[in-house]
Amino acid sequence: MSNGNGQPPPPPPSSALATTIKPTDLRGILKYVPRFQGQIFIIAIDGAIVADENLGNLLVDIAVLRSLGIKVVLVHGIGQQLIELAQLRNVAITDAYGTGVTDAPTLDLAIRASSRVSHAILEGLTQNSLKCALTNSIRALPIGIIRGVDQQFTGRVERIDKDFLSALIDQQAVPIVSPIAFGPDGRSLRVNSDLLAAELAEALHATKIIYLTNHPGLEIDGTIRREISVEALRSIVQDKPDSIAEASRSKAAHAVKAIETGTPRVHIVDGTIFDGLINEIFSSEGVGSLVYGNDYQQIRKAKRSDVRLIYNLTRNAVRREELIHRTQQAIEKNIDQFFVFEIDENIIACVTLYFYPDKTDLAEVGSLYVLPFYHNRGIGKKMVEYACLMAKERGATRVIALSTQSFGFFSNVCGFEESSKEILPEARLKLYEESGRNPKVLVKLL
């Protein structure tokens, strides 16, 4: 096919890429929509990504998020642009990223670089038919003198105009926040964009920060960590910061800050990957690194003092043949397999996690029970998710569950799929046959 002059037609504009999504892709995306609809995502774009050829595709992805009812606030960096502008003008700058001293010549170039980057984003969003606005919503104060060194025009966030940003979001606009903030006197101050994202997430009660960078993810000791808890990352940031790759260090520190102030999830994603943003948000595997807070603080390992409480908790389920009968002695013998969920120091749910010595890649979730009063609050799902997380940390790649009456919960709510009994290890298969209960066998890949 040609365009009439013997030449192939030009490639479609970036906005046309949205039409290449397959129906199967849409089904995968749509299952996440009820979970994310109406929530606020802070998307922080490094200057290097703004300069990358994939920026147009990223802005299409942001248009997809908006079309699904997800609210977006964009923050951008200018590090690469500032360095390039300084080289072009032969100006020595004191710091490129807003983390060190910003002298007057550096601030002047930072303002110019920021204007160019903001305009590029405004233009790209406009091409995707999105309303957007560059804001002056960040009030800052000079950092001042640190270890005897005046940081000059480097700022820290004093206040965020939440009402202004919320009004823009309510009008279906995408607010754009640059790393140039304003002091009480209205003068400009340079602020680090990673810090801005964390501050915005706290102020707007965002559920995610997504840092888009030109690196594969969070690199620790030379390895990209696909998932890490905030507790583990906090310890590394405090005790072994040099083990974090320099390119990841700022985002790691601000991810910890964000989660400590209420943001549940922080993603660090390679923004040069086509469809990377969509795949990170709308797939269980993702393509970057996830730093997660502790959604499971009410879950703990069971103790011997819990044996009687677990026995009493599950008696009714045993009577209804939902769970296998276990004596108090059997529970005590296997107490290391139990996790319990507490509310006001009362155990209201339990689950077991068992590992097979001869199949180290396989674990089994069982004895899941939630008091009826606490049904429909997501506690059962959380217990299963926590057990799967623990199994994955121990090296399992698959988790199985055997159920006679709750198999719909495991498949529809927890993402398990029905399998055959042949997946069971030999000893477990023998117990399965001898029990006569004929439960369904379900499996989940981790």
NORTA-V284105 format. One record per residue. RES is the residue in three letters. SS is DSSP state (a for helix, b for strand, c for the rest). PSI is psi in whole degrees, 0 to 359 (999 if undefined). Layout:
RES SS PSI
RES SS PSI
//
This chain:
MET c 137
SER c 174
ASN c 16
GLY c 345
ASN c 21
GLY c 359
GLN c 148
PRO c 151
PRO c 154
PRO c 157
PRO c 152
PRO c 153
PRO c 161
SER a 326
SER a 335
ALA a 344
LEU a 337
ALA a 335
THR a 351
THR a 0
ILE c 131
LYS c 155
PRO a 324
THR a 324
ASP a 318
LEU a 320
ARG a 319
GLY a 320
ILE a 316
LEU a 336
LYS a 340
TYR a 344
VAL a 313
PRO a 330
ARG a 324
PHE a 346
GLN c 132
GLY c 354
GLN c 162
ILE b 127
PHE b 131
ILE b 119
ILE b 115
ALA b 117
ILE b 118
ASP c 153
GLY a 325
ALA a 329
ILE a 324
VAL a 326
ALA c 350
ASP c 151
GLU c 346
ASN c 357
LEU a 317
GLY a 319
ASN a 322
LEU a 320
LEU a 329
VAL a 316
ASP a 320
ILE a 323
ALA a 322
VAL a 314
LEU a 315
ARG a 321
SER a 337
LEU c 8
GLY c 16
ILE c 129
LYS b 137
VAL b 136
VAL b 128
LEU b 133
VAL b 140
HIS b 152
GLY c 176
ILE c 14
GLY a 308
GLN a 317
GLN a 322
LEU a 317
ILE a 315
GLU a 320
LEU a 321
ALA a 320
GLN a 319
LEU a 321
ARG a 0
ASN c 47
VAL c 130
ALA c 123
ILE c 155
THR c 334
ASP c 139
ALA c 342
TYR c 7
GLY c 20
THR c 350
GLY c 205
VAL c 135
THR b 105
ASP c 179
ALA a 314
PRO a 322
THR a 318
LEU a 317
ASP a 314
LEU a 326
ALA a 320
ILE a 317
ARG a 316
ALA a 319
SER a 320
SER a 318
ARG a 316
VAL a 315
SER a 319
HIS a 320
ALA a 320
ILE a 316
LEU a 315
GLU a 315
GLY a 319
LEU a 322
THR a 321
GLN a 337
ASN c 19
SER c 33
LEU c 138
LYS b 139
CYS b 163
ALA b 132
LEU b 128
THR c 159
ASN c 46
SER c 354
ILE b 120
ARG b 134
ALA b 163
LEU b 150
PRO b 140
ILE c 324
GLY c 214
ILE b 125
ILE b 124
ARG c 43
GLY c 1
VAL b 124
ASP b 121
GLN c 357
GLN b 253
PHE c 19
THR b 132
GLY b 164
ARG b 151
VAL b 126
GLU b 318
ARG b 147
ILE b 130
ASP c 84
LYS a 322
ASP a 319
PHE a 311
LEU a 318
SER a 323
ALA a 319
LEU a 315
ILE a 317
ASP a 335
GLN c 16
GLN c 25
ALA b 155
VAL b 110
PRO b 139
ILE b 125
VAL b 121
SER c 165
PRO c 21
ILE b 112
ALA b 181
PHE b 135
GLY c 179
PRO c 332
ASP c 5
GLY c 2
ARG c 157
SER b 146
LEU b 145
ARG b 129
VAL c 141
ASN c 133
SER a 330
ASP a 318
LEU a 316
LEU a 317
ALA a 316
ALA a 318
GLU a 318
LEU a 318
ALA a 318
GLU a 314
ALA a 323
LEU a 3
HIS c 46
ALA c 153
THR c 346
LYS b 146
ILE b 135
ILE b 108
TYR b 119
LEU b 116
THR b 176
ASN c 30
HIS c 156
PRO c 340
GLY c 205
LEU b 111
GLU b 121
ILE b 127
ASP c 40
GLY c 4
THR b 138
ILE b 120
ARG b 116
ARG c 329
GLU b 141
ILE b 139
SER b 156
VAL a 328
GLU a 315
ALA a 318
LEU a 321
ARG a 316
SER a 319
ILE a 317
VAL a 321
GLN a 319
ASP a 329
LYS c 56
PRO a 331
ASP a 345
SER a 346
ILE b 130
ALA c 142
GLU a 322
ALA a 338
SER a 348
ARG a 313
SER a 316
LYS a 325
ALA a 312
ALA a 318
HIS a 336
ALA a 317
VAL a 313
LYS a 315
ALA a 316
ILE a 323
GLU a 335
THR c 13
GLY c 356
THR c 120
PRO c 326
ARG b 140
VAL b 128
HIS b 140
ILE b 114
VAL b 143
ASP b 108
GLY c 358
THR c 354
ILE c 128
PHE c 129
ASP c 12
GLY a 318
LEU a 314
ILE a 316
ASN a 326
GLU a 321
ILE a 321
PHE c 28
SER c 152
SER c 336
GLU c 316
GLY c 179
VAL c 352
GLY c 216
SER b 140
LEU b 126
VAL b 123
TYR b 146
GLY c 177
ASN c 94
ASP c 353
TYR c 31
GLN c 343
GLN c 0
ILE b 137
ARG b 164
LYS b 142
ALA c 152
LYS c 165
ARG a 329
SER a 350
ASP a 354
VAL a 309
ARG a 321
LEU a 320
ILE a 318
TYR a 313
ASN a 323
LEU a 320
THR a 358
ARG a 316
ASN a 323
ALA a 325
VAL a 317
ARG a 323
ARG c 7
GLU c 26
GLU c 327
LEU c 154
ILE c 142
HIS c 131
ARG c 131
THR c 166
GLN a 325
GLN a 321
ALA a 321
ILE a 316
GLU a 319
LYS a 327
ASN c 26
ILE a 333
ASP a 343
GLN a 347
PHE b 142
PHE b 145
VAL b 155
PHE b 125
GLU b 140
ILE b 122
ASP c 43
GLU c 15
ASN b 132
ILE b 120
ILE b 357
ALA b 157
CYS b 162
VAL b 154
THR b 155
LEU b 120
TYR b 138
PHE b 140
TYR b 120
PRO c 326
ASP c 355
LYS b 84
THR b 345
ASP b 0
LEU b 137
ALA b 160
GLU b 131
VAL b 132
GLY b 181
SER b 38
LEU b 125
TYR b 136
VAL b 132
LEU c 136
PRO a 325
PHE a 334
TYR a 14
HIS c 159
ASN c 28
ARG c 8
GLY c 10
ILE a 317
GLY a 316
LYS a 319
LYS a 321
MET a 316
VAL a 317
GLU a 319
TYR a 317
ALA a 319
CYS a 322
LEU a 317
MET a 321
ALA a 318
LYS a 320
GLU a 332
ARG c 1
GLY c 2
ALA c 146
THR c 348
ARG b 146
VAL b 135
ILE b 158
ALA b 139
LEU b 127
SER b 139
THR c 328
GLN c 346
SER c 19
PHE a 331
GLY a 322
PHE a 315
PHE a 321
SER a 316
ASN a 328
VAL c 322
CYS c 358
GLY c 19
PHE c 157
GLU b 145
GLU b 139
SER b 187
SER c 161
LYS a 345
GLU a 344
ILE a 343
LEU c 143
PRO c 159
GLU a 313
ALA a 321
ARG a 325
LEU a 322
LYS a 315
LEU a 321
TYR a 313
GLU a 320
GLU a 335
SER a 329
GLY c 6
ARG c 337
ASN c 49
PRO c 158
LYS b 145
VAL b 124
LEU b 150
VAL b 148
LYS b 131
LEU b 136
LEU c 999
//
